[in-house]
């Protein structure tokens, strides 16, 4: 099964506005970013396209204008950016849509996306062997926390920890290393649930950590682009509305 993340994201976004805000009312998301960074501009444009579907206005701010961004319904810091930790620490929990602060009130968007995929595919996680490649704040750590919460036996592999040999025995694999195509079909257990959330650029195009041929051995596969990414963006806006609802 190859996951159509764009279709799932559209369904989530279409269901948000009426469920959380009265008709005609729009939410606002403040994005603190490096306004001169083309990569950041590209990622924020993706969020803006999703925002339009959810009836949300995205407002861009330079780091020195974070106080203005905090006046929005939700606020996020677009990575990478200088002094990211300092900026993230200024966002109160009730506006932290990315759940990167010390005391988040919602789950990180990538973790929510993975949970949505597993639920829709009816994947049983409890007591399964799961391996997460990468320990970043956006993918690896939230994914590992989610899988442990669901009852999986979880291992995290990084450059200095664990071995890729563990992939061969894993029932569930989550990739978040940002190393295009390094996971090959022969490294995986037949029938593995393979969630590729590693995104990087290769020859001017977005690429995942898994060689696309891995879809041939996986029972479930998320392509890059078009897999986890669009769903995670949709979950960002779900978090925005959830936090707004909690304030009421």
C-alpha positions as CSV (number, residue, x, y, z in Angstrom):
1,X,0.0,0.0,0.0
2,X,1.4,3.4,-1.1
3,X,0.0,6.2,1.0
4,X,-1.5,9.2,-0.8
5,X,-0.6,11.9,1.6
6,X,-2.0,14.7,-0.5
7,X,-5.5,13.2,-0.5
8,X,-5.4,12.5,3.2
9,X,-4.2,16.1,3.9
10,X,-7.0,17.5,1.8
11,X,-9.6,15.5,3.7
12,X,-8.2,16.7,7.1
13,X,-8.0,20.4,6.0
14,X,-11.5,20.4,4.5
15,X,-12.9,19.1,7.8
16,X,-11.1,21.6,10.1
17,X,-12.8,25.0,9.5
18,X,-16.4,24.1,10.2
19,X,-15.5,21.9,13.1
20,X,-13.6,24.6,15.0
21,X,-14.5,28.1,13.8
22,X,-17.9,29.7,13.0
23,X,-18.6,30.3,9.3
24,X,-16.9,33.4,8.0
25,X,-14.3,33.5,10.8
26,X,-10.6,32.9,9.9
27,X,-7.7,31.8,12.1
28,X,-4.2,33.4,11.9
29,X,-0.8,31.7,12.0
30,X,2.3,33.8,12.6
31,X,5.4,32.4,11.0
32,X,8.8,33.6,12.3
33,X,11.3,33.1,9.6
34,X,14.4,34.2,7.8
35,X,12.7,36.3,5.2
36,X,15.8,36.1,2.9
37,X,16.0,32.3,2.8
38,X,14.7,30.7,-0.4
39,X,14.3,27.3,1.2
40,X,12.3,28.8,4.1
41,X,10.2,30.7,1.6
42,X,9.4,27.4,-0.3
43,X,8.3,25.6,2.9
44,X,6.1,28.5,4.1
45,X,4.5,28.7,0.7
46,X,3.4,25.0,1.2
47,X,1.9,26.0,4.5
48,X,0.1,29.0,2.9
49,X,-1.5,26.7,0.3
50,X,-2.8,24.4,3.0
51,X,-3.9,27.4,5.1
52,X,-6.1,28.7,2.3
53,X,-7.9,25.4,2.3
54,X,-8.4,25.6,6.1
55,X,-9.5,29.3,5.9
56,X,-6.4,30.4,7.8
57,X,-4.3,33.5,7.2
58,X,-0.5,33.0,7.4
59,X,1.4,36.1,8.4
60,X,5.2,36.2,8.0
61,X,7.5,37.9,10.5
62,X,11.2,38.5,10.9
63,X,12.8,37.2,14.1
64,X,12.9,40.7,15.6
65,X,9.1,40.9,15.1
66,X,8.3,37.8,17.1
67,X,6.1,39.8,19.5
68,X,3.8,40.6,16.7
69,X,3.7,37.0,15.6
70,X,2.6,36.0,19.1
71,X,-0.5,38.1,18.6
72,X,-1.8,35.5,16.1
73,X,-3.9,32.5,17.1
74,X,-0.8,30.3,16.7
75,X,2.9,30.8,16.1
76,X,5.8,28.8,14.8
77,X,9.4,29.3,14.1
78,X,10.4,28.1,10.6
79,X,13.7,26.2,10.8
80,X,16.5,26.6,10.1
81,X,17.0,30.0,11.7
82,X,19.5,31.7,14.0
83,X,18.7,31.6,17.7
84,X,16.0,29.1,17.1
85,X,15.9,27.8,20.7
86,X,15.6,31.4,22.0
87,X,12.7,32.2,19.6
88,X,10.9,28.9,20.3
89,X,11.1,29.5,24.0
90,X,9.2,32.7,23.6
91,X,6.1,30.9,22.2
92,X,3.6,30.1,25.0
93,X,2.2,26.6,25.0
94,X,-1.2,27.7,24.0
95,X,0.2,29.0,20.7
96,X,2.9,26.4,20.1
97,X,1.4,24.7,17.0
98,X,4.7,22.8,16.2
99,X,4.9,21.5,19.8
100,X,8.6,22.3,20.0
101,X,8.5,24.2,23.3
102,X,9.1,22.7,26.7
103,X,5.5,22.1,27.6
104,X,3.4,21.5,24.5
105,X,-0.3,21.1,24.7
106,X,-0.6,19.2,21.4
107,X,1.4,16.5,19.7
108,X,4.1,17.4,17.1
109,X,2.6,17.5,13.5
110,X,4.8,14.7,12.2
111,X,3.8,12.4,15.1
112,X,0.2,13.3,14.4
113,X,0.7,12.5,10.7
114,X,2.3,9.1,11.5
115,X,-0.6,8.3,13.9
116,X,-3.1,9.2,11.2
117,X,-1.4,6.9,8.6
118,X,-1.2,4.0,11.0
119,X,-4.8,4.4,12.1
120,X,-6.1,4.6,8.5
121,X,-4.1,1.6,7.5
122,X,-5.2,-0.3,10.6
123,X,-1.6,-1.1,11.6
124,X,-1.3,-2.8,14.9
125,X,1.6,-1.2,16.7
126,X,1.5,-2.8,20.2
127,X,4.4,-5.2,20.9
128,X,5.8,-4.7,17.4
129,X,9.5,-4.0,16.8
130,X,10.0,-0.4,15.6
131,X,13.2,1.3,14.5
132,X,13.5,5.1,14.1
133,X,16.4,6.4,12.0
134,X,17.4,9.9,13.2
135,X,16.8,11.7,16.5
136,X,15.8,15.2,15.4
137,X,13.2,17.3,17.1
138,X,10.9,17.4,14.1
139,X,10.8,13.7,13.1
140,X,12.9,11.2,15.1
141,X,12.2,12.0,18.7
142,X,8.4,12.7,18.2
143,X,8.0,9.5,16.1
144,X,9.8,7.4,18.8
145,X,7.7,8.9,21.5
146,X,4.5,8.1,19.6
147,X,5.4,4.5,18.9
148,X,6.4,3.9,22.5
149,X,3.1,5.4,23.6
150,X,1.4,2.9,21.3
151,X,3.2,0.0,22.9
152,X,6.0,-0.7,20.4
153,X,9.5,-1.8,21.3
154,X,11.4,1.2,19.9
155,X,15.1,1.6,18.9
156,X,16.6,4.8,17.7
157,X,19.5,4.7,15.2
158,X,21.8,7.7,14.7
159,X,25.3,8.0,13.3
160,X,26.7,7.4,16.8
161,X,24.1,5.0,18.1
162,X,22.8,1.6,17.0
163,X,23.3,-0.1,13.7
164,X,21.3,-0.2,10.4
165,X,21.4,-4.0,10.7
166,X,18.4,-3.5,13.1
167,X,16.3,-2.6,10.1
168,X,16.2,-6.2,9.0
169,X,14.2,-7.3,12.0
170,X,11.9,-4.2,12.3
171,X,8.2,-4.5,11.8
172,X,7.9,-0.7,11.6
173,X,10.5,1.7,10.3
174,X,10.4,5.5,10.5
175,X,13.1,7.4,8.5
176,X,14.1,10.9,9.4
177,X,17.8,11.2,8.6
178,X,17.7,13.4,5.6
179,X,20.0,11.2,3.6
180,X,18.4,10.6,0.2
181,X,17.9,7.0,-0.9
182,X,20.3,5.4,1.6
183,X,17.8,2.7,2.7
184,X,17.6,-0.1,0.1
185,X,15.1,-2.9,-0.2
186,X,17.6,-5.6,0.8
187,X,18.0,-3.8,4.2
188,X,14.4,-4.3,5.1
189,X,12.2,-7.1,6.4
190,X,9.6,-8.2,3.8
191,X,6.2,-6.7,4.8
192,X,7.7,-3.9,6.8
193,X,5.6,-0.8,7.5
194,X,8.0,1.9,6.1
195,X,7.3,5.5,6.9
196,X,9.7,7.8,5.2
197,X,9.7,11.3,6.8
198,X,13.2,12.2,5.8
199,X,13.3,15.0,3.3
200,X,16.3,16.4,1.5
201,X,17.1,17.7,-2.0
202,X,18.7,15.6,-4.7
203,X,19.3,16.9,-8.2
204,X,17.0,19.8,-7.5
205,X,14.1,17.6,-6.4
206,X,12.8,16.5,-3.0
207,X,13.9,13.0,-2.0
208,X,13.3,10.7,0.9
209,X,15.6,8.5,2.9
210,X,14.3,5.3,1.2
211,X,15.0,4.2,-2.3
212,X,11.6,4.2,-4.1
213,X,12.2,0.5,-4.8
214,X,11.6,-0.1,-1.1
215,X,7.9,0.1,-1.9
216,X,8.2,-3.4,-3.5
217,X,9.1,-5.1,-0.1
218,X,7.0,-2.9,2.2
219,X,3.4,-3.6,3.1
220,X,2.9,0.1,3.6
221,X,5.1,2.9,2.1
222,X,5.0,6.7,2.3
223,X,6.7,8.3,-0.8
224,X,8.6,11.5,-0.8
225,X,7.2,13.9,-1.8
226,X,3.5,13.3,-1.3
227,X,3.5,11.1,1.8
228,X,4.1,12.2,5.4
229,X,4.8,15.9,4.5
230,X,1.4,17.1,3.3
231,X,-0.3,15.3,6.3
232,X,2.1,16.9,8.7
233,X,1.3,20.3,7.4
234,X,-2.5,19.5,7.7
235,X,-1.8,18.5,11.3
236,X,-0.1,21.8,12.0
237,X,-3.4,23.5,11.2
238,X,-5.3,20.9,13.2
239,X,-3.1,21.9,16.2
240,X,-3.8,25.5,15.5
241,X,-7.6,25.0,15.8
242,X,-7.3,22.6,18.7
243,X,-5.3,25.2,20.7
244,X,-7.9,27.9,19.7
245,X,-10.7,25.6,20.9
246,X,-8.9,24.9,24.2
247,X,-8.7,28.7,24.9
248,X,-12.5,29.0,24.7
